[in-house]
Structure formats: structure tokens, C-alpha cells
Amino acid sequence: MGEFVHGFELLSRVGPAIAVFGSARVGPDDEYYKAAMRTAELLASNGLAVITGGGPGIMEAANKGAKLAGGLSIGLNIELPKEQQSNPYQDIAILFHYFFCRKMMFVKYSLGFVIFPGGYGTLDELTEALCLVQTGRILNFPIVLYGSEYWDGFIRWISETMLPLGYISPEDTELFCVVDSPEDAVEAVMKRLVELKRRARFQHGKGTASR
């Protein structure tokens, strides 16, 4: 309960934000580190805060990119036995012990996810977001996968195994998109956010007219 309350207090005044996920095991010379940094710069330049897991690797790159662009940089760190050292590029840093509290903060305070190559933790965040959108528990917000080469096997497994067996519906394969440049990642995010904003205005207008 304390972790929920602390998170709500610190994040309740944060404006629109995008969460960036990816491996903690890459360094500054890695192509995905550089791409995450640039993506975060562009997100911040578009007025969006950037939320990461607060650790090294892709998380550090995104926090650093957001700060370099003058945007709000947020890290939601987790107590782990290895890898998860806090990076120094955060304006707001929260340390969690419980994964479920931390994951809820990502969903509650993000308008979309940009997901770079990563391990089990990255896959966990991705599949949970897909499940929440698929079941209507959250808005169909942008879920952008960065790196077609890395995600190719995962995407083919979805379309060639899950879909033919009927475990998902055809429309479920359209809940995410894949990009290979920071510019395309941010364009996909912004395009989807504009669509969601337009839909919200339309629904609000219909509701007003019907009363």
C-alpha cells in the first residue's frame, strides 16, 4: 500500500508520458542504446515525459535522451539482485520492491509504450500491455516495437502459430507496430495519440448531444 501511495503522490502531476522499455544489458556503444536515446529526445521535444525502469542499458539511454532535450525524465526502479542499478538521468526516481506495484504505475501514467529489444522483463511488459488492450482494460494506446530484425521471430510466431490455432483473433495482430528508426517510432506514437484524442472528442460530443 505504501508503494502505491508514494507512486500516486509523485506521479499524479506528471503530464502525458510514454514508457520506454528494453534491455538493461547494453552499453552506450550499442545501436539500440543510441536509438533509444534519440527516440526519447524526440518524444521530449514533442512535449512528452519519458518513463523507464530507471536502470542501466536502454532505460539509461531513454532517461538521458529525455533530459538532454529538456523533457521530464522518470525512472521506476525495482529492487533486484543484479543489473538494476539506478541511472543518474532521472528527474523523478521511485524505487519499488513489488513488481505489480511498479507495473501498475507504468500502465496508469503512460499513454503508450516503445519497446526496444530486451529479455524476459521486456517481454513481460509487452505481453501484459497487449493483453490489457486486447481485453479492453486500457485504451488501445500505441505499442511500438523497435527493431524488426530482433522482433521478427516473435511476430512470425504470433502470425504463424498463435493465429492459425485460433488462440488470438486477426485483429489482435494489429495491436502493435514495428519500426526501425527513432523518427518512425515517434511518428507512430504521435499518430496514434492524435487518433485517440480525436476519438475521445467525438465520443464526448455524442454524449453531450444525446443528453
Secondary structure, 3 states (H helix, E strand, C coil): CHHHHHHHHHHCCCCCEEEEECCCCCCCCCHHHHHHHHHHHHHHHCCCEEEECCCCCHHHHHHHHHHHCCCCEEEEEECCCCCCCCCCCCCEEEEECCHHHHHHHHHHHCCCEEECCCCHHHHHHHHHHHHHHHCCCCCCCCEEEECHHHHHHHHHHHHHHHCCCCCCCHHHHHCCEEECCHHHHHHHHHHHHHHHHHHHHHHHHHHHHHC
